[in-house]
Amino acid sequence: MQIEINTKLIDWAIKRSSKSVDDLINKFPNLENWRNQTKSPTLKQLEKFAKATFTPVGMLFLQEPPNEILPINDFRTFTNNEQKKPSANLLDVIYTSQQRQEWYQNYVRQQDIGAVSIIGKYTTNDSPEVVAQEIVAYFDFHHNFNDWQTALSTRSTLIEEKGILVMSSGIASGNTHRGLDLTEFRGFALSDKYAPVVFINAKDTIAARNFTLMHELAHIAIAENGVSNTNAYNENSNDTEKWCDKVAAEILVPRAEFEQKYSHNLSNLDENLDYFARHFKVSTLVILGRIYNLGYFEEKTFWKLFHVEKGRLLDIIEQQPKRGGGNYYNSKPTSVSKLFMKTITGSTLEGQTLYREAMKLLSVKSIKAFNKLTEQAHPWSI
């Protein structure tokens, strides 16, 4: 039985999936016929098409394409202030994170653990430098790191010890074929007194992820939900983003320390960018911004240098060889939050959470994989 649907919905589903028409035609030979209304799909074909385009099948029966909007504040800035519709991947990542957040919030309340005290403690009227100093003290960020990865993993652990879930993934719904678009977003924050969430797009460089982590943490500190595409000092961004950028920069590269060190190194700019980026374990863009903050550049000169350096870094990212999936059992806890993984698997072992609910929230399909992840999170259960 063939199903008559508005062909605009076919085009809408293709566009939101970020897949090309040619790729989908290989799987659905009659796709062009569906689009020009010379043929209609069967229900089974429509269900397969919905799955292939990451679209809830019910949406394909609407009269007109829905106007999908982000369920949280959109702090992203794009060229010429264009408005970018959220992709299916971004929407699914946010919805999945919200589901995990809801489960964890209920768990925390049932266990009478209490709220995270730093949530909403500040506003954008507070001094970014003072807030940064207090955040460093609260999370005990007083560490010198040998490399960027150690800096990121250590800070993430310290943040989770305070009850904030830190998730970092480069794919949606655990599907390696659904890579997250770095140009669409770099991270987002889901504020909640009991179960705050920070999400980092793992497609980014390790240096940039360190900044995103601190930027989204600043959002949590002012209890502000939102998705960002910041990579330090975004042009034309709103006041909230600018404030969070300043807090993140001060946490990672304290102004007083940087000013003292930089005043003795005024020779070659390129060498200074690389040297201080390695020293503070941040992106060269953060260092460039700190130099500007110290008054060594005019604004016009800064933005010119900024865009040149940003372009150089994007070229490096594009030229990097595609990484493999890595070790599934090592990357999975980081992608869903190590704290969340340990908590929900423990709850399942205790019989408080059903296996199917836990597996769905973790985007784990096999019981074998779930059991191995559980053993990894709870060695005592073996």
C-alpha positions in Angstrom: 0.0 0.0 0.0 1.4 3.3 -1.1 1.3 6.4 1.2 0.6 9.9 -0.1 2.6 12.5 1.8 3.6 16.1 1.3 6.8 16.0 -0.8 8.1 19.0 1.1 8.5 16.6 4.1 10.8 14.4 2.0 13.0 17.4 1.2 12.8 18.6 4.8 13.9 15.2 6.1 16.8 15.1 3.7 18.0 18.5 4.6 17.9 18.0 8.4 19.8 14.7 8.1 22.7 16.5 6.4 22.9 13.6 4.0 23.2 14.1 0.2 20.4 13.2 -2.2 22.8 11.0 -4.2 23.7 9.0 -1.1 20.0 8.4 -0.3 19.1 7.5 -3.9 21.6 4.6 -3.6 19.4 3.3 -0.8 16.1 4.5 -2.2 16.0 4.2 -6.0 12.6 5.8 -6.2 13.5 8.8 -4.1 13.3 11.2 -7.1 9.9 9.8 -8.0 8.7 10.5 -4.5 10.0 14.0 -4.7 8.3 14.8 -8.0 5.1 12.9 -7.0 5.2 10.4 -9.9 5.3 7.6 -7.3 4.5 7.3 -3.6 6.4 5.2 -1.0 4.9 2.3 0.8 4.7 2.4 4.6 7.6 0.1 4.9 9.7 2.2 2.6 8.7 5.4 4.5 9.7 3.8 7.8 13.1 2.9 6.3 13.5 6.4 4.9 12.7 7.9 8.3 15.3 5.7 9.9 17.9 6.6 7.3 17.3 10.4 7.8 17.1 10.2 11.6 13.5 11.4 11.4 10.6 10.4 13.7 8.4 8.6 11.2 5.3 10.4 12.5 6.7 13.7 11.4 6.5 12.5 7.8 2.7 12.4 8.0 2.4 16.1 8.9 0.7 18.5 6.5 3.8 20.8 6.5 7.4 20.5 7.6 7.7 21.5 11.3 9.7 24.5 12.4 12.2 22.8 14.6 14.0 25.0 17.1 16.6 24.2 19.8 15.1 23.3 23.1 17.7 25.5 24.9 19.1 29.0 24.3 21.0 29.5 21.0 24.2 31.5 21.7 25.8 30.5 18.4 27.3 33.2 16.1 27.6 32.6 12.4 29.0 34.7 9.5 26.7 37.7 8.6 24.5 36.8 11.6 22.8 34.1 9.6 20.3 31.8 11.4 21.2 28.1 11.1 18.6 25.5 11.6 19.6 22.8 14.0 20.5 19.5 12.4 19.0 16.2 13.4 22.3 15.2 15.0 22.5 18.3 17.2 18.8 18.0 18.3 19.3 14.3 19.1 22.4 14.9 21.2 20.6 17.6 23.2 17.4 15.5 23.7 19.5 12.4 24.7 21.5 14.5 27.2 18.3 15.9 28.7 17.0 12.4 29.2 20.1 11.4 31.0 19.9 14.6 33.0 16.3 13.8 34.0 17.3 10.3 35.2 20.2 11.5 37.1 18.2 14.4 38.7 15.6 11.8 40.0 18.4 9.6 41.3 20.1 12.5 43.2 16.9 13.6 44.8 15.9 10.0 45.8 19.4 9.6 47.4 19.0 13.0 49.1 22.4 14.0 47.8 21.6 17.7 47.6 22.1 20.5 45.1 25.3 21.6 43.5 26.2 24.8 45.4 27.8 26.7 42.5 24.8 26.6 40.2 23.4 30.1 39.7 25.8 31.5 42.2 26.9 34.2 39.8 25.5 36.6 37.2 27.1 38.3 34.2 27.3 41.5 36.3 30.0 39.8 38.4 33.7 40.4 37.6 34.9 37.6 35.3 38.3 37.6 37.0 36.8 37.2 40.5 34.4 34.5 39.3 37.2 32.6 37.6 39.3 32.7 40.7 36.5 31.4 42.8 35.7 28.6 40.3 39.4 27.6 40.3 39.2 27.3 44.1 35.9 25.5 44.2 36.9 22.8 41.8 40.6 22.7 42.9 42.0 23.5 39.5 45.4 24.3 41.0 47.4 21.9 38.8 50.2 22.0 36.3 49.7 19.6 33.4 52.1 17.8 31.2 49.8 17.8 28.2 46.4 19.0 26.9 44.7 15.6 27.4 45.8 15.3 31.0 44.5 18.8 31.6 41.1 18.0 30.0 40.6 14.7 31.8 41.8 15.9 35.2 39.5 19.0 35.1 36.6 16.9 33.9 37.1 14.5 36.8 37.3 17.4 39.3 34.1 18.8 37.9 32.3 15.5 38.1 33.4 15.1 41.7 31.2 18.1 42.4 28.1 16.5 40.8 28.2 18.0 37.3 27.9 15.5 34.4 30.6 16.1 31.7 29.9 14.4 28.4 32.2 14.5 25.4 31.4 12.9 22.1 31.9 13.4 18.4 28.8 11.3 17.3 25.1 11.3 17.9 23.2 8.4 19.5 26.3 6.2 19.6 26.2 6.0 15.8 29.6 6.3 14.2 28.0 7.3 10.9 26.4 10.4 12.6 29.4 12.6 13.2 28.8 16.0 14.9 29.5 19.1 12.8 32.1 21.3 14.4 31.0 24.3 12.5 27.5 23.9 13.9 28.4 23.8 17.6 31.3 23.2 20.0 29.4 22.6 23.2 26.3 23.2 25.3 25.3 23.5 29.0 22.1 22.1 30.6 21.8 23.9 33.9 20.0 22.2 36.8 20.5 22.5 40.6 20.8 18.7 41.0 22.0 17.4 37.7 23.8 20.0 35.6 25.3 18.9 32.3 28.3 20.1 30.2 28.6 18.6 26.7 31.7 19.0 24.5 31.9 18.3 20.8 34.8 15.8 20.7 35.4 16.6 17.0 37.3 19.7 18.1 41.0 19.9 18.9 42.1 18.9 22.4 43.2 22.5 23.1 39.9 23.9 22.0 38.0 21.4 24.1 39.8 22.6 27.2 38.4 26.1 26.5 34.9 24.8 25.7 34.8 22.9 29.0 35.5 26.1 30.9 33.2 28.2 28.8 30.2 25.8 29.4 31.1 25.6 33.1 30.8 29.4 33.2 27.2 28.9 31.8 26.5 26.5 34.5 27.7 28.9 37.2 25.1 31.5 36.0 22.4 28.8 35.6 22.1 29.5 31.9 21.2 26.8 29.4 22.5 27.2 25.9 24.4 25.9 22.9 27.6 27.6 21.8 30.1 27.6 18.9 32.6 29.7 20.7 36.3 29.0 20.1 37.5 32.0 22.3 36.7 35.6 21.5 33.8 35.2 19.1 33.1 38.4 17.0 29.6 39.8 17.3 28.6 37.4 20.1 26.2 38.4 22.8 27.0 39.7 26.3 26.5 36.3 27.9 29.0 34.6 25.5 31.5 37.4 25.9 31.3 37.1 29.7 31.7 33.3 29.6 34.7 33.7 27.3 36.3 36.0 29.7 35.8 33.6 32.6 37.1 30.7 30.7 40.2 32.6 29.5 40.9 33.8 33.1 40.6 30.2 34.5 43.0 28.8 31.9 45.4 31.7 31.5 45.3 33.9 34.6 45.8 37.5 33.6 48.3 38.3 36.3 50.5 35.3 35.6 50.4 35.8 31.9 51.2 39.5 32.1 54.2 38.8 34.2 55.5 36.1 31.8 54.6 37.8 28.6 56.3 41.1 29.5 59.6 39.3 29.3 58.8 37.7 25.9 58.0 40.4 23.4 60.0 39.1 20.4 58.4 36.8 17.8 54.6 36.7 17.9 54.3 33.2 16.3 56.8 31.8 18.7 55.0 33.4 21.7 51.7 32.0 20.6 53.1 28.4 20.4 55.1 28.8 23.6 52.3 30.1 25.8 49.7 27.7 24.2 51.9 24.8 25.3 52.6 26.3 28.7 48.9 26.9 29.6 47.6 24.0 27.5 45.2 26.1 25.5 44.6 27.1 21.9 46.8 29.8 20.3 43.5 31.8 19.9 43.2 32.1 23.6 46.8 33.4 23.9 46.2 35.9 21.1 43.2 37.1 23.0 45.1 37.5 26.2 47.8 39.5 24.4 45.0 41.8 23.1 43.5 42.1 26.6 46.9 43.4 27.8 46.7 46.3 25.3 49.4 45.1 22.9 47.0 45.2 19.8 44.5 47.7 18.5 41.1 46.0 18.1 41.3 46.1 14.3 44.7 44.5 14.3 43.6 41.8 16.8 40.6 40.7 14.7 42.8 40.5 11.6 45.4 38.3 13.4 42.6 36.3 15.0 40.9 35.4 11.7 44.3 34.4 10.1 45.1 32.2 13.1 41.6 30.7 13.2 41.9 29.8 9.5 45.3 28.2 10.1 43.9 26.0 12.9 40.8 25.0 10.8 43.2 24.0 8.0 45.1 21.8 10.4 41.9 20.1 11.6 40.8 19.5 8.0 44.1 18.0 7.1 44.3 15.7 10.0 43.8 12.0 9.1 40.4 10.6 10.1 40.7 8.9 13.4 39.4 5.5 14.0 36.7 4.7 16.5 39.3 4.0 19.2 38.6 1.6 22.1 34.8 1.5 22.6 35.0 0.6 26.3 37.4 3.4 27.0 35.6 6.1 25.1 32.0 5.2 26.0 32.2 6.4 29.7 33.6 9.7 28.5 30.9 10.2 25.9 28.0 9.7 28.4 29.8 11.0 31.5 31.8 8.7 33.7 29.7 9.8 36.7 26.5 9.0 34.9 27.9 5.6 33.7 29.0 4.6 37.2 25.7 5.8 38.7 23.2 4.2 36.3 25.1 0.9 36.1 25.3 0.7 39.9 21.6 1.4 40.1 20.9 -1.4 37.6 23.1 -3.8 39.6 21.0 -2.9 42.7 17.8 -3.6 40.8 16.6 0.0 41.0 16.8 0.6 37.3 15.7 -1.8 34.5 18.3 -3.1 32.1 16.4 -1.9 29.1 16.1 1.7 30.5 19.8 1.8 31.4 20.9 0.4 28.0 18.7 3.0 26.2 20.0 5.9 28.1 23.6 4.7 27.5 22.9 4.1 23.8 24.2 0.5 24.3 22.6 -2.2 22.1 24.0 -5.5 23.4 23.7 -6.9 26.9 27.3 -8.2 26.5 28.6 -4.6 26.0 26.5 -3.3 28.9 27.8 -6.0 31.3 31.4 -5.2 30.3 30.9 -1.5 30.9 29.3 -2.3 34.2 32.3 -4.5 35.3 34.6 -1.7 34.2 32.7 0.9 36.3 32.3 -1.5 39.3 35.3 -3.9 39.5 33.9 -5.2 42.8 30.9 -6.6 41.0 33.0 -9.2 39.1 
